Amino acid sequence: MSWMKPFLVVAGSLALMGAQPVSPLAQTQPGLWEIDGLPGAKAPMKQCVADVASLAQFEHRGKACKAKVVSTTGSSTIIEYHCAAALGFGRSEIEVITPRSLRIETQGISEQLPFRYVLQARRVGDCPTQATASRH
């Protein structure tokens, strides 16, 4: 029966891997992303993104919020988040169209008012490096 130990270890590992679906966001990369569809914006904005999942709380970017993944199916991940104090909350579905293209449907409450919109995000390159200060 000792010959079965390696088999059981491998089978157990595969069962654990199958129990936790891999997030579609794992296909994406940090970098410079162009975001289009912002309410009231006439042109897309570019933002350096370290964690693509942070785009789920685009309405509350830069705020102290706690997020959790609610579900992951196929090419979509649903993330809910709640922000400190009375800043608000949201729920976003991020669909990975390609590893460089996302559709983000987001809704919630921000500054005591409801919001709901759809963003298109496209990775356009790496984040610019900050120029080193020249010495005089």
C-alpha positions as a Markdown table, in Angstrom:
| # | Residue | x | y | z |
|---|---|---|---|---|
| 1 | Met | 0.0 | 0.0 | 0.0 |
| 2 | Ser | 3.0 | 2.4 | 0.3 |
| 3 | Trp | 2.9 | 2.8 | -3.5 |
| 4 | Met | -0.5 | 4.6 | -3.1 |
| 5 | Lys | 0.9 | 7.4 | -0.9 |
| 6 | Pro | 2.2 | 9.5 | -3.9 |
| 7 | Phe | -1.0 | 8.9 | -5.7 |
| 8 | Leu | -3.1 | 10.0 | -2.8 |
| 9 | Val | -1.0 | 13.1 | -2.3 |
| 10 | Val | -1.4 | 14.1 | -5.9 |
| 11 | Ala | -5.1 | 13.3 | -6.0 |
| 12 | Gly | -5.6 | 15.3 | -2.8 |
| 13 | Ser | -3.8 | 18.3 | -4.2 |
| 14 | Leu | -5.9 | 18.2 | -7.4 |
| 15 | Ala | -9.1 | 18.0 | -5.3 |
| 16 | Leu | -8.0 | 21.1 | -3.3 |
| 17 | Met | -7.1 | 23.0 | -6.5 |
| 18 | Gly | -10.5 | 22.1 | -8.0 |
| 19 | Ala | -12.4 | 23.3 | -4.9 |
| 20 | Gln | -11.1 | 26.8 | -5.2 |
| 21 | Pro | -11.7 | 28.3 | -8.7 |
| 22 | Val | -9.0 | 30.4 | -10.0 |
| 23 | Ser | -10.0 | 34.1 | -10.4 |
| 24 | Pro | -10.2 | 35.3 | -14.0 |
| 25 | Leu | -8.3 | 38.3 | -12.7 |
| 26 | Ala | -5.3 | 36.1 | -12.3 |
| 27 | Gln | -4.9 | 36.5 | -16.2 |
| 28 | Thr | -4.5 | 40.2 | -15.9 |
| 29 | Gln | -1.4 | 42.3 | -15.0 |
| 30 | Pro | -0.8 | 45.4 | -13.1 |
| 31 | Gly | 0.2 | 48.4 | -15.1 |
| 32 | Leu | -1.2 | 51.5 | -16.9 |
| 33 | Trp | -4.9 | 51.1 | -17.5 |
| 34 | Glu | -7.1 | 53.3 | -19.6 |
| 35 | Ile | -10.6 | 53.6 | -18.1 |
| 36 | Asp | -13.6 | 54.7 | -20.2 |
| 37 | Gly | -17.2 | 55.2 | -19.3 |
| 38 | Leu | -16.8 | 57.5 | -16.3 |
| 39 | Pro | -20.0 | 59.5 | -15.6 |
| 40 | Gly | -19.5 | 63.0 | -16.8 |
| 41 | Ala | -16.0 | 62.4 | -18.3 |
| 42 | Lys | -15.5 | 63.4 | -21.9 |
| 43 | Ala | -12.3 | 61.4 | -22.3 |
| 44 | Pro | -10.9 | 58.2 | -20.8 |
| 45 | Met | -8.6 | 58.5 | -17.9 |
| 46 | Lys | -5.3 | 56.6 | -17.4 |
| 47 | Gln | -4.5 | 55.1 | -14.0 |
| 48 | Cys | -1.5 | 53.1 | -12.8 |
| 49 | Val | -3.0 | 50.0 | -11.2 |
| 50 | Ala | -1.0 | 47.8 | -8.8 |
| 51 | Asp | -3.9 | 45.3 | -8.2 |
| 52 | Val | -6.4 | 44.9 | -10.9 |
| 53 | Ala | -9.1 | 43.8 | -8.4 |
| 54 | Ser | -8.9 | 47.3 | -6.9 |
| 55 | Leu | -10.8 | 48.5 | -10.0 |
| 56 | Ala | -13.9 | 47.0 | -8.4 |
| 57 | Gln | -14.0 | 49.9 | -6.0 |
| 58 | Phe | -13.4 | 52.5 | -8.7 |
| 59 | Glu | -16.1 | 54.8 | -7.3 |
| 60 | His | -14.3 | 54.8 | -3.9 |
| 61 | Arg | -10.7 | 54.7 | -5.2 |
| 62 | Gly | -8.2 | 55.9 | -2.6 |
| 63 | Lys | -10.7 | 55.3 | 0.3 |
| 64 | Ala | -10.3 | 52.9 | 3.2 |
| 65 | Cys | -12.5 | 50.0 | 2.1 |
| 66 | Lys | -12.7 | 46.3 | 2.8 |
| 67 | Ala | -13.4 | 44.1 | -0.2 |
| 68 | Lys | -14.3 | 40.4 | -0.5 |
| 69 | Val | -14.9 | 38.2 | -3.6 |
| 70 | Val | -18.5 | 37.0 | -3.6 |
| 71 | Ser | -18.3 | 34.7 | -6.6 |
| 72 | Thr | -16.1 | 33.7 | -9.5 |
| 73 | Thr | -17.6 | 32.0 | -12.5 |
| 74 | Gly | -16.1 | 31.6 | -16.0 |
| 75 | Ser | -14.7 | 35.0 | -16.9 |
| 76 | Ser | -16.3 | 37.1 | -14.2 |
| 77 | Thr | -15.6 | 37.9 | -10.6 |
| 78 | Ile | -18.1 | 39.7 | -8.3 |
| 79 | Ile | -16.6 | 41.8 | -5.5 |
| 80 | Glu | -18.5 | 43.6 | -2.7 |
| 81 | Tyr | -16.8 | 46.2 | -0.6 |
| 82 | His | -17.7 | 48.5 | 2.4 |
| 83 | Cys | -15.9 | 51.7 | 3.2 |
| 84 | Ala | -15.1 | 53.2 | 6.6 |
| 85 | Ala | -17.5 | 55.7 | 8.2 |
| 86 | Ala | -20.3 | 56.9 | 5.9 |
| 87 | Leu | -18.3 | 56.8 | 2.7 |
| 88 | Gly | -20.5 | 54.1 | 1.2 |
| 89 | Phe | -20.3 | 50.6 | -0.3 |
| 90 | Gly | -20.4 | 48.9 | -3.7 |
| 91 | Arg | -20.8 | 45.8 | -5.6 |
| 92 | Ser | -18.9 | 45.3 | -8.9 |
| 93 | Glu | -18.8 | 42.6 | -11.5 |
| 94 | Ile | -15.5 | 42.5 | -13.4 |
| 95 | Glu | -15.6 | 40.5 | -16.6 |
| 96 | Val | -12.3 | 39.6 | -18.2 |
| 97 | Ile | -12.8 | 40.0 | -22.0 |
| 98 | Thr | -9.1 | 39.4 | -22.6 |
| 99 | Pro | -6.2 | 39.7 | -20.2 |
| 100 | Arg | -5.8 | 43.3 | -21.4 |
| 101 | Ser | -9.5 | 44.3 | -21.6 |
| 102 | Leu | -12.1 | 44.4 | -18.8 |
| 103 | Arg | -15.8 | 45.3 | -18.4 |
| 104 | Ile | -16.7 | 46.6 | -14.9 |
| 105 | Glu | -20.3 | 47.0 | -13.9 |
| 106 | Thr | -20.5 | 48.7 | -10.6 |
| 107 | Gln | -23.2 | 50.0 | -8.3 |
| 108 | Gly | -23.7 | 51.1 | -4.7 |
| 109 | Ile | -23.8 | 54.2 | -2.5 |
| 110 | Ser | -21.2 | 57.0 | -2.6 |
| 111 | Glu | -21.5 | 60.1 | -0.4 |
| 112 | Gln | -25.1 | 59.1 | 0.5 |
| 113 | Leu | -26.2 | 58.9 | -3.2 |
| 114 | Pro | -26.7 | 55.9 | -5.4 |
| 115 | Phe | -24.4 | 55.2 | -8.4 |
| 116 | Arg | -24.5 | 52.7 | -11.2 |
| 117 | Tyr | -22.3 | 52.6 | -14.3 |
| 118 | Val | -20.3 | 50.4 | -16.6 |
| 119 | Leu | -16.6 | 51.0 | -17.2 |
| 120 | Gln | -14.4 | 49.6 | -20.0 |
| 121 | Ala | -10.7 | 49.2 | -18.9 |
| 122 | Arg | -7.9 | 48.5 | -21.2 |
| 123 | Arg | -4.3 | 47.8 | -20.2 |
| 124 | Val | -2.2 | 50.2 | -22.3 |
| 125 | Gly | 1.3 | 49.5 | -21.0 |
| 126 | Asp | 3.5 | 49.6 | -17.9 |
| 127 | Cys | 3.4 | 52.3 | -15.4 |
| 128 | Pro | 5.8 | 55.1 | -16.0 |
| 129 | Thr | 8.9 | 55.1 | -13.8 |
| 130 | Gln | 9.5 | 58.2 | -11.8 |
| 131 | Ala | 12.4 | 60.2 | -13.0 |
| 132 | Thr | 15.3 | 60.3 | -10.6 |
| 133 | Ala | 16.1 | 63.7 | -9.2 |
| 134 | Ser | 19.1 | 65.2 | -10.9 |
| 135 | Arg | 21.9 | 66.5 | -8.7 |
| 136 | His | 23.2 | 70.0 | -9.2 |
